[in-house]
C-alpha cells in the first residue's frame, strides 16, 4: 500500500518464509545494512566451489554436468531432450572454464562468487527464487509441447517413420469419430467399420456408417499412398 494508491504483491513467500540473517559475529556488528542472509553465504560457497571446479580444466567436470543434465532432460521429456540438455551442459561448462581461466584470481575467486550470490539472493523473476524459476523454465523448454496418451509428439510437419504407431483414445462422450486430417503414406485402423469415399483428386473422406452412399464402402483399415490425404468427418 502506498500514498498514491495500491501496489500489487508479486509473492507472499517472504511473509510465510522469513529469511535468516547474520547481523553480528562475536558481538561485533557487521558493516552491512540488514545483515548477511544465510542463503547468500550458501550461494557464495557453492559459487566458489563451482568456479574452482570449472577453472581447474578437468575433463571430469563437463562429463558430470552432461550426465546430470541428460538425466534431467530424459526425466522431463524424452531421449532427444536429454541429448540436447547433455550437449548444452557440456558445451557451457567448457566455455565457462575457458572464460574463468582467463580471469585474474581476485575476480575469479571473489568478485564472481559475490556477484552470483547477490543476484541469486535478490533477483525474483516472477516472485519466486531464481533456482525455482530456472527449474520451471528449463522443464517448460525441454518438455514436448504436444502430447498424446502421456507421450511426447513431434512438432507439426515432422514426418514419422513407416513403422510408427499413433494411438488415439476416445473421450467421455463415447466412441464417436472426431475430425482429423492425415497425409500418407501409412495405414489407419478403426475399431468399428466406417464409410470411406474417394473425392476428386484422390483424397479420401471417412464418415460414420449412418451415411452410406453408392460410392462408400465399410472398412476397418484404410491405406494411404504417399501424399494422399485422409479426412475424418464426424
N, C-alpha and C positions, 0 to 999 in steps of 0.2 A: 504494500500500500504506500503510495506517495502523495504529496500535497496536491499534485495536479490530476490525480485520478488513481487508477489501479494498474498494476503491472502483473503479467502472467507469471506463474510459478512453473519452471521447467521440470522440476523434480522435487519430491519430498524425501529423497534418500538421505540428505544431510540432517533432516529433522529426526528421523527414526534411527539413523546410524551416526551418532556423534563421533567426531574424529578425535582421536587421542593425540596429544601433542606434548613435547618436552619443552618446558619453559625455563628450567634451570638445571645445572649439573653441580652436585655437591654444594648446594646453597648459592651458587653464582648464577645470576640470570644470564640467559643467552642474548646476544645483541641482535635478535631477530624479532620484530614485532609479531606478537601472537604465538611465538614458539615455533618449533620444528615438528611437523607431523611425523608420526611413526611410519606411516605409509611412504613418506618421502625418503626416509632412511632405507626402507626396504627397496624402493626403486633405485636409489643411488647404489646400494650394494650390488643389486642384480645387474645394473647397467655396467658397473665397474668390472664385474666378472665376465660379462658378455664382451666388453671391449678388450679385455685381456685375452679372451679365447679367440676372438676374431682377428686381433692383431698378431697373434702368435704365428700365423701362417701354416697351421697344422692342417693336414688333409682330412683329419677326422671330423673337424667342425662342420664342413659342408655336407659330409656323409650323414652325420647325425641329424642336421637340420633337414636334409632332404627326406630322410626316413620318417621323421616326425611329421613333416608337412604332408608327405604322401599318405601316411596312415590317417591323418585328419581328413584329407580330401576324399579318401576311399570310404571313410565312415560317414561323411556328409552326403556324398553323391555317388560317383561310380569310379571305374578304373581310369577313365580319361581325366577326370578332375584330380584324382590322386597323382597321376603322372605330371600334370601341369603344375600342381602345387609343389611337387618334389623338385621339378626343374627350376621353378621360380625361387624356391628357398635356396637351392644350391648356388644358383647364379647370384642371388642377392648377398649371400654370405661371403662369396669370393670377392665380389665388388666392394663390399663393406670392409673386408680385410685389407684390400689394396689401399683404399682411401685412408683407413685408420693408420696403416703402416707408414703413410707419408706424412702424418702429423707429428708435431713435437710432443714429447711426453706430458708437459703441463696441460696442453689442450686435450690430448687423448685420455689422460687419466683423471683430470679434474674438471675441465670445462664441459666436455661431452657428457659425463655422467650427471653433473649438476643440471645441465640443460634438459636431459631426458627425464630426470626425476621431477624437475619443476613442471615441465609440460604434462607429464603423466599424472601429477597431483592436482594441477589447476584446471586442465582442459576438461570440458564436459560437452562433447559434440552434440548430443541430443538429450542431455540431462543425466546421462549415465557416465560411469567411469570409462576412461579410454580403453582399458583392456576388454570390458564387456562390449563396448561399441565395436571394437576391432573384431572380436569373435563373431558377433552377429553379422557384420559387414562381409567378412570372409565366407561365412556359411551361406549368405544370400547369393554371393557371386559364384560360389562353387556348386551350389545345388542346381539341378536342371530346372528350367522354367516350366517345362511341360512334363507331366507325369501321367501314367496310366496304370491302374491297379498297383500303386505303390512303387512302380519302376519308372526310371527316367526315360524320356523320349528324345530323339534327336531334334535339332532345330527344324523349322519349317523349310521345306525344299531339299532336305538331305535325302539322298537315295539310300534305300535299305537293300541288304543282300537278299538273294532269292530264297534262302533258307530261313529267313527271319519270320517269326510269327508274332502277330499282334492280337491280343485278346480284348474284346470289348464286352464288358459285363452290363447286364440290364440294371435298371434302377428300380425304385419303389413303385413306379407306375406300371411295371409289367414287362412282358417280352415283346413289346411293340417296336417296330423299326424306328430309327432316328435318322434324320437327314445326314448324309455323308457323301463325300466325293473322293474317289480313289483313282489313281492312274497306274496302269500296268507297266511292266509285267508283273504277274502274280496271280493268285487264286484267292477267292473269297468264299468261305464256308458259312452257311446259315443253319441254325439249329432246326428250323422249320422251313417247308417249301415256300418259295417266293416266286413272284411273276417277273420274268426277265423279258424286256422288249428292246429291240435294236432301233436306234434313231438314225436319221440321215447323217452320214459321216462316220458311222461305225460305233458311236457311243452307245452304251447300254444303260437302261433305266430299270431299277428294281423297285417293285411295289409289293404290298401285301396281297394274299390270294383273293381278296374280295373284289379285285378289279381286273379279272381275267378278260383278255380280248383275243381276237384271232391271231394276232402277232405275238402273243405272250405264251410262255411255257413255264411250267412249275419246275423249279430246280432247287437243289441243295448246295450246289457248287457252281461258281462262275469263274471261268478262266479268262484272264486279260492278257492281250498281246502287248508288246512294248508300245507305250504311248496311248493305248486305248483307255478311255475314261468310263468309269462306272459311277453312276449317281443313284444313291439310295433315297427314295422319297417315302415319307410316312403315308 
